[in-house]
């Protein structure tokens, strides 16, 4: 049984920047519900949190395991396969992980920027795309911000 619940799936530029002919990749937002690892008595984790090594701290819940925010939201692609030697529930290379509260409060434009930055990796962002007379195009990258 998975500790994750899918919130949404959206397409993003595969390499973090949209340009003519770019490839797209599906990014999935996976929520970790508040009761997972919760120290609240009755949630089933009285012996400790088995996910503490790779998730943000657990959240207090009510007696039904509910809380105002999820424990975490993890953003993954098809390449972020689950299952590490440490835990079968851990993603190997998630793009981004936020606490549930941070996810609830982040503006979508900022979330999109952070996901695209993660997809871009070490590459500098595209600042311009030049369409040439022969029908080809040239991509110009700026300096990577630190």
N, C-alpha and C positions, 0 to 999 in steps of 0.2 A: 504494500500500500504506500502511495506517495504522500509526502508531507506538503506537496504543492497543489495549488488550485490555479488554473489558468485564468487570468484576468482578460487578456486580449492578445491579438497577434496583428502586427502591422509590418508593412514592407519599408525598409530603409535602404539608402544607397549602400551597396556591399562594402565599399571602401570608405564610407563616411561622408562622401561628397557627391552631390548630384551633378552630372554633366552629360553631354550628348553621348548616348550609347553606353551609359553606365549600367552595370548589373545591379540587381536588387536582391535583398536577402530578407527573409522573414525573421522578425524579432518577436519573441514571446515574453510577456510579463507573467511571472509565476509568483503568486502570493503564498506566503507561509502564514496560515491562520494563527490568531492570537493564542489558541490553546496549545499549540505545539511547543513543548518544553516548558510550559508555564509552571511556575512554582506554586500556583494556587492549588490548595488541597482539593483532590477529586478530579484533577485533570489527567492523572495517571503518571505524573513525573515526580513522584515523591522521592524516588531514589536518585534524582538528578536529571540534568538536561543532556541527552545524548547528542544534541546538535550544537552545543556551545562552541565547539572548535571551528565551525564554519558559518554560523549565523550570528546576527546581532543578538544582544541579550534578550531573554524571554520577557514577556509582558504579563502583568497581573491581569487576571480575568475575573469575571463574576462566577458564581457557582455553576452557570451553564457553559463556561468556557468562552464567553463573549467579552470583547473589549472594544474601545472606540477605534482602534487601528490594528491592522495585521502586524505580525511580528516583523516580517520583512517582505520585500518584493525583489525578486531576482530576475534580471533581464538576460535572456539566453537566445542563442541561435541553434541551428541544427548541429553545429560543431561543438556546442557546449554540453557534450554528452554527460549524463549523470553516471555516478559511480566512480569513486576514488578508493584507493586502498584504505583510507581512513573511514569512509562511510559510503554505502551504496546510495544514499540520499544526496550526496554532495555533487554539485556540478563541477566538472573538470576546469572549465574556463568561462565562467559567466562574464558577460560584458560589464555588468554593473549590478550592485546590490545596494538597496536603500532600506532603512527601517520603514515600517509601515506608516509611521507618522510623517517622516520626510516625504514619502511617496504621496501621501494625501495632501501635502502642502506645496509640493513643487509645481511651478507653472509648466505647462506642457512644452513651451518653447525651450525652457532650461533643460527639461528631461530629454528632449530631442537632441539638443546640443551635446549633452553628456553621452548619449548613446552613439551619436555620430563620431564624437571624439574617440570613443572606445573602438569603434569599427575602423577608424582611420589609423589607429596604432601610432607608429613613429613617423608616419608621413605628415608633411606640412599640409595645411588646408589649401584647397583650391581658391585662388583669389580672382581668377579670370579664365575664360575659355575663348579662344580666338578661332573664328571660322575663316578658313583660308579660301582663296579663290578657286582652288582645285577641288573643293568640296570636303577636304579633310579638316581636322581641327587640332588645335594645340592647347594643352592645359598648362596653365601657369600657377605654380604653387607659391604661397608666401612663406614667411618664416613661421616655424612652430612656436606658439606662445608657451612660455614656461610658467 
